Structure formats: C-alpha cells, structure tokens
Amino acid sequence: MTAETDPTVLVLTSLADGPKHGYAITLDVADTVGVSLGPGTLYGVLSRLEDGGLVEALPAEGRRRPYRLTAAGRQVLTEQAERMRTVAELGLRRLGAAGAGS
C-alpha cells in the first residue's frame, strides 16, 4: 500500500477541510481519489486516529457522528503530505533526467 492510498492518510486528508461524519468521509475519498473504504476499514481507522489524538469525535447529529482533525492530526497530515511531495518531485525529476538521455 502506498501513502496516497493509505486509509489513515485518506481519512486525515478528507477531514482537512472540515468535520465530516463517516459516510461523508467515504464519499469524499471515493470521489476525490477513487478509493473505496469499507465500513470496517473506515471506523477502524477513525478509532485508531481518535485513540492517537489525531481526530476527535464531535457531538452526534442524529445518528451521525462527525469527526474533525486535531492540531496533532493537522501536523501529522502536513508531514505526510510533505514527504509524499518530496518523493513525487524526486521521481518526476529522475524521470525527466532519464527521458533527456534517451
């Protein structure tokens, strides 16, 4: 599994623009990156993220419980995104250099 399809990164990224409940996270991830998170995966990730202090559950809205990033969650997501960008830029530079020699 690569970082850009890691369910933890996907959930943190989905929550980066504001609180969402589980189903909204699932739809957001599917719509934006084409990855389908099953309920077991999603709620397992949310539970681990909450236990780790990276997300927090907000008061329920009917049957739905929204989650939001904490400051620690924003920091972890920022670090992950910067690492992914570094690797992507390196790969693109190397591909460009390899293409120039062809």
Backbone hydrogen bonds, N-H to C=O, Kabsch-Sander energy under -0.5 kcal/mol:
donor,donor_aa,acceptor,acceptor_aa,energy
5,T,2,T,-1.7
6,D,2,T,-0.5
6,D,3,A,-1.1
10,L,6,D,-2.5
11,V,7,P,-2.5
12,L,8,T,-2.4
13,T,9,V,-2.7
14,S,10,L,-2.3
15,L,11,V,-2.0
16,A,12,L,-0.6
16,A,13,T,-0.9
17,D,14,S,-0.7
18,G,15,L,-1.6
20,K,67,Y,-1.8
22,G,65,R,-0.5
25,I,21,H,-2.2
26,T,22,G,-2.5
27,L,23,Y,-2.5
28,D,24,A,-2.5
29,V,25,I,-2.7
30,A,26,T,-2.3
31,D,27,L,-2.9
32,T,28,D,-2.5
33,V,29,V,-2.4
34,G,29,V,-0.7
34,G,30,A,-1.0
35,V,29,V,-1.0
37,L,35,V,-0.6
38,G,36,S,-0.6
42,L,38,G,-3.0
43,Y,39,P,-2.8
44,G,40,G,-1.6
45,V,41,T,-2.5
46,L,42,L,-2.8
47,S,43,Y,-1.9
48,R,44,G,-2.2
49,L,45,V,-3.0
50,E,46,L,-2.5
51,D,47,S,-2.7
52,G,48,R,-2.0
53,G,50,E,-1.4
54,L,49,L,-2.7
55,V,49,L,-1.1
56,E,68,R,-2.5
58,L,66,P,-3.2
61,E,64,R,-4.3
62,G,60,A,-0.6
64,R,61,E,-1.7
67,Y,20,K,-2.7
68,R,56,E,-2.1
69,L,15,L,-0.5
70,T,54,L,-2.2
74,R,70,T,-2.3
75,Q,71,A,-2.0
76,V,72,A,-2.4
77,L,73,G,-2.5
78,T,74,R,-2.5
79,E,75,Q,-2.4
80,Q,76,V,-2.5
81,A,77,L,-2.9
82,E,78,T,-2.4
83,R,79,E,-2.2
84,M,80,Q,-2.6
85,R,81,A,-2.4
86,T,82,E,-2.3
87,V,83,R,-2.3
88,A,84,M,-2.7
89,E,85,R,-2.9
90,L,86,T,-2.2
91,G,87,V,-2.6
92,L,88,A,-2.5
93,R,89,E,-2.5
94,R,90,L,-2.6
95,L,91,G,-2.5
96,G,92,L,-2.4
97,A,93,R,-2.5
98,A,94,R,-2.6
99,G,95,L,-2.5
100,A,96,G,-1.9
101,G,97,A,-1.1
102,S,99,G,-0.8
